């Protein structure tokens, strides 16, 4: 079989229990491929990562690599995407603005959530906007990291998040906090009159053709905003493609015009990684190419490389101890593997054939 592939891209598909891989879509005019040698080396590197569970590479929307590693689940089975949920929440906010549920990113959140606000709040709470929550610039003490356990153990997560002391002015420092995204879920629930799960299924699940299962909610029934969502790797790939295609899928606009550009505009800088952050997306460059990525704890990743027309998804063990070395290794798979394979594969024809893992 290898003798048939010297001039073709590498297409790999995961086989679970010996099942026949799903058929790949036929090649489309103008589709560019991936360099075979570079992708083989990338997959070999991926196989050495014990926490990795899946790798999907799409170019021009066509799945060119689909692999399962280390006994991971089938690619259509929903998995915990952890904080990659924040990117999904950002999409829901953009749609809510388009539909008039929110007036815009400059809308203050306090009037929507006043029932859970402190009786005598810091005056700065009135200045916190939808956009501040999206960009992690609310200024409130974080509810992530060392504060996370106390927050999710509280009887009212929204009230707890709103009552945090200010450690920065709204719109200034980036303070990564899942509580900020949860406030968006609460605001969306109150402003729309229905829960975040229903909105996600209606606004994203149905038009993208993806399954969005129930995920955890807080004690008041507000679906967890920014954590614990469950999507399959293939559903994540469709979500990434939605952003790569500027919010339009199958000729239908799902995200409002300019929401992708707005979300990918740098607004803050992570104090840990030094990477820019927009509205629910991290922003960086690899080999001179702009890369936008959703990042969930443990290595639940969606990378979009617009100028190479790439969407890359990786999922990993979601409940292991923190290992920044694994995240760095995932970044290297994209920067030193997939992107060079795409650069070298420019103009290389795609194929509908499948190469099974040996």
C-alpha positions as CSV (number, residue, x, y, z in Angstrom):
1,X,0.0,0.0,0.0
2,X,2.9,2.4,0.8
3,X,4.1,2.1,-2.8
4,X,0.8,3.7,-3.9
5,X,1.3,6.8,-1.9
6,X,4.5,8.7,-2.8
7,X,2.6,11.6,-4.4
8,X,-0.5,11.6,-2.3
9,X,-1.4,13.0,1.1
10,X,-1.5,10.8,4.1
11,X,-5.1,10.1,5.2
12,X,-5.4,8.1,8.4
13,X,-8.5,6.9,10.1
14,X,-9.1,5.5,13.5
15,X,-10.3,1.9,13.8
16,X,-12.1,1.0,17.0
17,X,-12.1,-2.7,17.7
18,X,-11.4,-3.4,14.0
19,X,-14.4,-1.5,12.7
20,X,-14.3,-0.2,9.2
21,X,-13.4,3.5,9.2
22,X,-16.1,5.9,7.9
23,X,-15.8,6.8,4.3
24,X,-14.0,10.1,3.6
25,X,-15.7,12.8,1.4
26,X,-14.6,12.9,-2.2
27,X,-12.0,15.4,-3.2
28,X,-13.2,18.9,-4.2
29,X,-11.8,21.2,-6.7
30,X,-9.0,23.4,-5.3
31,X,-8.5,21.3,-2.2
32,X,-4.8,21.1,-1.2
33,X,-3.3,18.2,0.6
34,X,-0.7,17.4,3.3
35,X,2.8,16.2,2.7
36,X,2.9,12.4,3.3
37,X,6.3,12.2,4.9
38,X,5.7,15.1,7.2
39,X,2.4,13.7,8.4
40,X,3.8,10.3,9.0
41,X,6.5,11.8,11.3
42,X,3.8,13.9,13.0
43,X,1.7,10.8,13.7
44,X,4.7,9.0,15.0
45,X,5.4,11.9,17.4
46,X,1.7,11.8,18.5
47,X,1.9,8.1,19.2
48,X,4.6,8.9,21.8
49,X,2.2,11.1,23.9
50,X,0.5,8.8,26.5
51,X,-2.2,11.3,27.3
52,X,-3.3,12.0,23.7
53,X,-6.6,10.4,22.7
54,X,-7.4,11.8,19.2
55,X,-5.9,13.9,16.4
56,X,-8.0,15.2,13.5
57,X,-6.6,17.4,10.7
58,X,-9.0,19.0,8.2
59,X,-7.9,21.0,5.2
60,X,-10.5,22.9,3.2
61,X,-13.0,21.1,5.4
62,X,-11.9,17.7,4.3
63,X,-10.7,15.3,7.0
64,X,-7.2,14.2,5.9
65,X,-6.1,12.7,9.2
66,X,-8.3,11.0,11.8
67,X,-6.6,9.0,14.5
68,X,-7.4,7.6,17.9
69,X,-4.6,7.0,20.3
70,X,-4.1,5.0,23.5
71,X,-7.5,3.3,23.6
72,X,-9.4,6.6,23.2
73,X,-13.1,6.6,22.4
74,X,-14.6,6.6,18.9
75,X,-14.4,10.0,17.2
76,X,-18.1,10.5,17.3
77,X,-18.4,9.9,21.0
78,X,-18.8,13.1,23.1
79,X,-15.9,13.8,25.6
80,X,-15.3,16.4,28.2
81,X,-13.8,19.4,26.4
82,X,-13.1,21.3,29.7
83,X,-12.3,25.0,29.1
84,X,-12.7,24.7,25.3
85,X,-16.3,25.2,26.4
86,X,-15.4,28.9,26.7
87,X,-15.0,29.2,22.9
88,X,-18.4,27.6,22.5
89,X,-19.9,30.0,25.0
90,X,-18.4,32.9,23.1
91,X,-20.1,31.7,19.9
92,X,-23.4,31.6,21.8
93,X,-22.9,35.2,23.0
94,X,-22.3,36.3,19.5
95,X,-25.5,34.7,18.3
96,X,-27.4,36.2,21.2
97,X,-26.2,39.6,20.2
98,X,-27.4,39.0,16.6
99,X,-30.8,37.9,17.9
100,X,-31.2,40.8,20.2
101,X,-31.0,38.8,23.4
102,X,-28.0,41.0,24.3
103,X,-27.6,44.6,23.1
104,X,-23.8,44.1,22.4
105,X,-20.5,43.5,24.0
106,X,-20.6,46.8,25.8
107,X,-23.8,45.9,27.7
108,X,-23.3,45.9,31.5
109,X,-24.0,42.5,33.0
110,X,-25.2,43.8,36.5
111,X,-28.8,44.7,35.5
112,X,-29.3,41.2,34.1
113,X,-27.9,39.5,37.2
114,X,-28.8,42.0,39.9
115,X,-30.8,39.5,41.9
116,X,-27.6,37.6,42.7
117,X,-25.4,40.7,43.2
118,X,-24.2,41.9,46.6
119,X,-26.5,44.3,48.4
120,X,-23.9,47.0,48.4
121,X,-21.6,46.2,45.5
122,X,-18.3,47.7,44.6
123,X,-19.2,50.5,42.1
124,X,-16.9,48.9,39.6
125,X,-19.3,46.0,39.3
126,X,-21.7,48.3,37.3
127,X,-18.9,48.7,34.7
128,X,-18.4,45.0,34.0
129,X,-19.6,44.3,30.5
130,X,-20.4,41.2,28.4
131,X,-17.2,41.9,26.5
132,X,-15.2,42.1,29.7
133,X,-16.4,38.7,30.7
134,X,-15.6,37.2,27.3
135,X,-12.0,38.6,27.3
136,X,-11.3,37.7,31.0
137,X,-11.0,41.4,31.9
138,X,-13.8,41.6,34.5
139,X,-11.3,42.6,37.2
140,X,-13.0,40.4,39.8
141,X,-10.9,37.9,41.8
142,X,-10.6,34.7,39.9
143,X,-12.7,31.6,40.5
144,X,-10.1,29.3,38.7
145,X,-6.9,27.8,39.9
146,X,-6.6,27.8,43.7
147,X,-10.0,29.4,44.0
148,X,-11.9,26.9,41.9
149,X,-12.8,24.4,44.6
150,X,-14.3,26.9,47.0
151,X,-16.3,28.4,44.1
152,X,-17.9,25.2,42.9
153,X,-18.6,24.1,46.5
154,X,-20.6,27.3,47.1
155,X,-24.4,27.1,47.2
156,X,-24.8,29.8,44.5
157,X,-22.1,30.0,41.9
158,X,-23.4,33.2,40.3
159,X,-23.7,35.0,43.6
160,X,-20.2,33.8,44.6
161,X,-18.6,35.1,41.4
162,X,-20.3,38.5,41.6
163,X,-19.2,38.9,45.2
164,X,-15.5,38.5,44.5
165,X,-13.4,41.5,45.4
166,X,-11.9,43.5,42.6
167,X,-8.2,43.0,42.0
168,X,-8.1,45.1,38.8
169,X,-10.3,47.6,37.1
170,X,-12.7,46.2,34.5
171,X,-11.2,46.2,31.0
172,X,-7.6,46.0,32.2
173,X,-5.7,42.9,33.3
174,X,-6.5,39.4,32.1
175,X,-7.7,37.3,35.0
176,X,-8.5,33.9,33.6
177,X,-11.6,32.9,35.5
178,X,-14.3,30.3,34.7
179,X,-16.6,32.2,36.9
180,X,-16.6,35.0,34.3
181,X,-17.8,32.6,31.6
182,X,-20.4,31.1,34.0
183,X,-21.8,34.6,34.5
184,X,-22.3,34.7,30.7
185,X,-24.3,31.5,30.9
186,X,-26.4,32.9,33.7
187,X,-27.0,36.2,31.8
188,X,-27.9,34.3,28.6
189,X,-30.3,32.1,30.6
190,X,-32.1,35.1,32.2
191,X,-32.1,37.3,29.1
192,X,-33.3,34.6,26.7
193,X,-35.8,32.9,29.0
194,X,-34.4,29.5,28.3
195,X,-31.3,27.5,29.5
196,X,-27.9,27.5,27.8
197,X,-28.3,23.9,26.8
198,X,-31.4,24.7,24.8
199,X,-29.8,27.7,23.2
200,X,-26.6,25.7,22.3
201,X,-28.7,22.9,20.7
202,X,-30.8,25.3,18.7
203,X,-28.2,27.8,17.7
204,X,-25.2,25.5,17.1
205,X,-26.1,21.9,17.4
206,X,-28.8,21.8,14.8
207,X,-27.2,24.0,12.1
208,X,-23.8,22.2,12.5
209,X,-25.4,18.8,12.7
210,X,-23.7,17.9,15.9
211,X,-24.9,16.3,19.1
212,X,-24.7,18.4,22.3
213,X,-25.4,16.2,25.3
214,X,-26.5,17.5,28.7
215,X,-23.5,18.8,30.8
216,X,-23.4,19.8,34.5
217,X,-25.3,22.7,35.9
218,X,-24.9,24.8,39.1
219,X,-27.2,24.4,42.1
220,X,-29.6,26.9,40.5
221,X,-29.8,24.9,37.3
222,X,-27.5,27.3,35.3
223,X,-25.6,25.2,32.8
224,X,-21.9,25.4,33.5
225,X,-20.5,28.2,31.4
226,X,-17.0,27.6,30.4
227,X,-16.3,24.1,31.6
228,X,-17.5,20.5,31.4
229,X,-19.2,20.6,28.0
230,X,-19.2,17.4,26.1
231,X,-18.6,17.3,22.3
232,X,-17.1,14.6,20.1
233,X,-13.8,15.3,18.4
234,X,-15.6,15.4,15.0
235,X,-18.1,17.9,16.5
236,X,-15.2,20.0,17.7
237,X,-13.8,19.9,14.1
238,X,-17.1,21.2,12.8
239,X,-17.1,23.9,15.4
240,X,-13.5,24.9,14.3
241,X,-14.6,24.9,10.7
242,X,-17.4,27.3,11.6
243,X,-14.8,29.8,12.7
244,X,-12.5,29.1,9.8
245,X,-15.3,29.8,7.4
246,X,-16.2,33.1,9.1
247,X,-19.4,31.8,10.6
248,X,-21.0,30.4,7.5
249,X,-21.5,26.7,6.9
250,X,-23.3,25.2,3.9
251,X,-24.2,28.6,2.6
252,X,-26.0,29.5,5.9
253,X,-24.7,32.1,8.3
254,X,-24.6,30.8,11.8
255,X,-22.4,33.3,13.5
256,X,-23.1,37.0,12.9
257,X,-21.0,38.8,10.4
258,X,-17.7,40.0,11.9
259,X,-18.1,37.9,15.1
260,X,-15.1,35.8,14.1
261,X,-13.0,38.8,13.5
262,X,-14.2,40.4,16.7
263,X,-13.5,37.2,18.7
264,X,-10.0,36.9,17.2
265,X,-9.0,40.5,17.9
266,X,-6.4,40.6,20.7
267,X,-7.8,42.2,23.9
268,X,-5.7,40.9,26.7
269,X,-2.4,38.9,27.3
270,X,-2.2,35.8,29.4
271,X,0.2,36.4,32.3
272,X,1.2,32.7,32.1
273,X,1.8,32.0,28.5
274,X,2.2,35.5,27.1
275,X,-0.3,34.7,24.4
276,X,-3.0,37.1,23.3
277,X,-6.6,36.4,24.1
278,X,-9.7,37.6,22.3
279,X,-13.3,36.5,23.1
280,X,-12.8,32.9,24.3
281,X,-9.9,32.2,21.9
282,X,-6.1,32.3,22.4
283,X,-4.2,34.0,19.6
284,X,-0.7,33.1,18.6
285,X,1.6,32.5,15.6
286,X,3.4,29.4,14.4
287,X,6.0,29.5,11.7
288,X,4.7,32.9,10.7
289,X,1.1,31.8,10.4
290,X,-1.7,33.3,12.6
291,X,-3.1,30.5,14.8
292,X,-6.3,30.8,16.9
293,X,-7.0,28.0,19.4
294,X,-9.5,26.9,22.0
295,X,-7.8,25.3,25.0
296,X,-9.3,23.0,27.5
297,X,-7.6,21.6,30.6
298,X,-5.5,18.5,29.9
299,X,-5.2,19.1,26.2
300,X,-8.7,19.5,24.6
301,X,-7.7,21.7,21.7
302,X,-9.1,23.2,18.5
303,X,-6.6,25.0,16.3
304,X,-7.6,27.1,13.3
305,X,-4.9,28.2,10.9
306,X,-6.9,30.4,8.5
307,X,-4.3,31.2,5.8
308,X,-3.5,27.4,5.4
309,X,-7.2,26.5,5.6
310,X,-6.5,24.1,8.4
311,X,-8.6,23.0,11.4
312,X,-6.8,20.7,13.9
313,X,-8.5,19.0,16.8
314,X,-6.8,17.1,19.6
315,X,-8.4,15.5,22.7
316,X,-6.5,14.1,25.7
317,X,-7.1,12.6,29.1
318,X,-9.3,15.2,30.8
319,X,-8.8,14.3,34.5
320,X,-5.1,13.8,34.8
321,X,-2.7,15.9,36.9
322,X,-1.7,19.2,35.3
323,X,1.1,18.7,32.8
324,X,2.2,21.7,30.8
325,X,4.7,19.5,29.0
326,X,1.9,17.8,27.3
327,X,0.3,21.1,26.2
328,X,3.7,22.1,24.8
329,X,3.9,18.8,22.9
330,X,0.5,19.4,21.4
331,X,1.6,22.9,20.2
332,X,4.7,21.3,18.7
333,X,2.6,18.8,16.8
334,X,0.9,21.7,15.0
335,X,3.9,24.0,14.7
336,X,6.5,21.5,13.7
337,X,4.3,18.8,12.1
338,X,0.9,19.8,10.7
339,X,1.8,23.3,9.5
340,X,5.0,22.2,7.6
341,X,3.0,19.3,6.1
342,X,0.4,21.8,4.9
343,X,3.1,24.2,3.6
344,X,4.8,21.3,1.7
345,X,1.4,20.0,0.5
346,X,0.3,23.2,-1.1
347,X,-0.9,22.3,-4.6
348,X,-0.8,18.6,-3.8
349,X,-4.1,16.9,-4.8
350,X,-6.3,15.4,-2.1
351,X,-7.8,12.0,-2.3
352,X,-10.8,10.1,-0.9
353,X,-8.6,7.1,0.0
354,X,-8.0,5.9,3.5
355,X,-4.7,4.7,5.0
356,X,-5.4,2.6,8.1
357,X,-3.0,2.6,11.0
358,X,-0.6,-0.4,10.8
